[in-house]
Amino acid sequence: MKIIFIWGMLGGLLRLGITDLINYHVFPLATLIINLIGACALLFWNNYLGKRLKLSSMVINSFGTEFIGSFTTFSGRTPIYN
């Protein structure tokens, strides 16, 4: 149970860090980049890397759902557009 919390926390913190690195004013570029990275990472993890490392389906699913899921859906900051 604790691993779910840890994966979710790490995914959210990674998103927050990337959002802070990318400065945007008009278009939410960080959101677009994060969602594209997350979509590609989930496909790569589920279809190649997780099976190549011969991990159990529980580990593959928990990492994909918790880490990559929180990476692509967590919003650390909401920008205010003028």
Secondary structure, 3 states (H helix, E strand, C coil): CHHHHHHHHHHHHHHHHHHHHCCCCCCCHHHHHHHHHHHHHHHHHHHHHHHHCCCCHHHHHHHHHHHHHHHHHCCCCCCCCC
